[in-house]
Amino acid sequence: MPDAAHPDPLLAIAHAAADAARGPALRHFRTAGLSADNKAAPGAFDPVTAADREVEAAMRAVFAELAPEDGVIGEEQTATTGTSGRTWVVDPIDGTRAFLIGAPTWGVLIGLQDGARARLGIMDQPWTGDRFWGDGHAAWAARPGAQDGTQTPRRLMTRATAALADALISTTFPEVGTPEEAAKFARLSAKTRLTRYGLDCTAYALLAAGHLDVVAEAGLQPYDILALIPIIEGAGGIVTTWDGAPALSGGRILAAANADLHAQAMAALGG
């Protein structure tokens, strides 16, 4: 049932999908002999595991039951269209490379696009039990063990860091994207206090929770970012492309804790 922390019935559906995802994700995480198929062309590696496929199937089953009029876009299955004008945009395992090596920086992403806006989003980390969610107006997190309702969710708020020189920033891959994009990120990184790599969707959740200041990435798909937008915006942050455009379609993504940092980071990246 909706409550004070998530009164939107659609957010309750998103939580149900996140609950359904936990079982198949944990069934495979840190298991001996976990294998991955390669979706990329020869010479590159874009892994997909049984966990990716089973988690997406579990979430789609929830949407089929509770929101049959909505469309669904996921990383591993063919997109389906709906009649409501709403579309669930999901990444069953964001950070499959981390999943493969047993690092708990991956997460399950569930976003809802309603027309031209990201209406709500969830980032769930089944191994630690951490769940972050937001609707663009406010954002919350539940700590480990909180999903049984015994712990009140806490409101999230981004940091108030004003100067890029004091910022803590992150990107997933040291090479970022193309050589040109890597050079742009290097300029940004050189202007900040600390840069950390390899956090996948966890970096965006940590930004919303007030632990990071800036996340900049390139080459993202809609399912990599849409769920994270309402969480960051609900906590007071900003998410756009590197040139300030809406971020729903992915691409070069810049998330910042506040408007001042966002403007400084965008200038450092050079669009």
GIGI-V359165 format. One record per residue. RES is the residue in one letter. PHI is phi as a letter, one per 20 degrees, with the letter a starting at -180 (none if undefined). Layout:
BEGIN
<<RES | PHI> <RES | PHI>>
END
This chain:
BEGIN
<<M | none> <P | f> <D | c> <A | f> <A | e> <H | b> <P | f> <D | f> <P | g> <L | f> <L | f> <A | f> <I | f> <A | f> <H | f> <A | f> <A | f> <A | f> <D | f> <A | f> <A | f> <R | f> <G | g> <P | f> <A | f> <L | f> <R | f> <H | d> <F | f> <R | l> <T | e> <A | f> <G | m> <L | f> <S | d> <A | b> <D | e> <N | d> <K | e> <A | e> <A | f> <P | g> <G | n> <A | c> <F | c> <D | c> <P | f> <V | c> <T | d> <A | g> <A | f> <D | g> <R | f> <E | f> <V | f> <E | f> <A | f> <A | f> <M | f> <R | f> <A | f> <V | f> <F | f> <A | f> <E | e> <L | e> <A | b> <P | f> <E | e> <D | e> <G | e> <V | c> <I | c> <G | c> <E | f> <E | d> <Q | c> <T | f> <A | f> <T | d> <T | e> <G | c> <T | d> <S | e> <G | n> <R | d> <T | c> <W | f> <V | c> <V | c> <D | c> <P | f> <I | c> <D | e> <G | o> <T | f> <R | f> <A | f> <F | g> <L | f> <I | e> <G | n> <A | e> <P | e> <T | d> <W | f> <G | a> <V | e> <L | d> <I | c> <G | c> <L | c> <Q | e> <D | c> <G | m> <A | d> <R | c> <A | e> <R | f> <L | b> <G | b> <I | c> <M | d> <D | d> <Q | d> <P | f> <W | f> <T | e> <G | n> <D | f> <R | c> <F | d> <W | b> <G | a> <D | c> <G | n> <H | d> <A | b> <A | b> <W | c> <A | b> <A | d> <R | e> <P | g> <G | n> <A | e> <Q | f> <D | e> <G | n> <T | e> <Q | c> <T | f> <P | g> <R | d> <R | f> <L | d> <M | b> <T | f> <R | f> <A | d> <T | g> <A | d> <A | d> <L | g> <A | f> <D | d> <A | e> <L | d> <I | c> <S | b> <T | b> <T | f> <F | d> <P | g> <E | e> <V | m> <G | a> <T | f> <P | g> <E | f> <E | f> <A | f> <A | f> <K | f> <F | f> <A | f> <R | f> <L | f> <S | g> <A | f> <K | e> <T | d> <R | e> <L | b> <T | c> <R | c> <Y | d> <G | n> <L | e> <D | l> <C | f> <T | g> <A | f> <Y | f> <A | f> <L | f> <L | f> <A | f> <A | e> <G | n> <H | d> <L | c> <D | d> <V | b> <V | c> <A | c> <E | b> <A | c> <G | m> <L | e> <Q | e> <P | g> <Y | f> <D | f> <I | c> <L | g> <A | f> <L | e> <I | f> <P | f> <I | f> <I | f> <E | f> <G | f> <A | e> <G | o> <G | e> <I | c> <V | c> <T | b> <T | f> <W | f> <D | d> <G | n> <A | e> <P | g> <A | d> <L | g> <S | e> <G | n> <G | n> <R | e> <I | d> <L | c> <A | d> <A | c> <A | f> <N | b> <A | f> <D | f> <L | f> <H | f> <A | f> <Q | f> <A | f> <M | f> <A | f> <A | f> <L | f> <G | m> <G | m>>
END
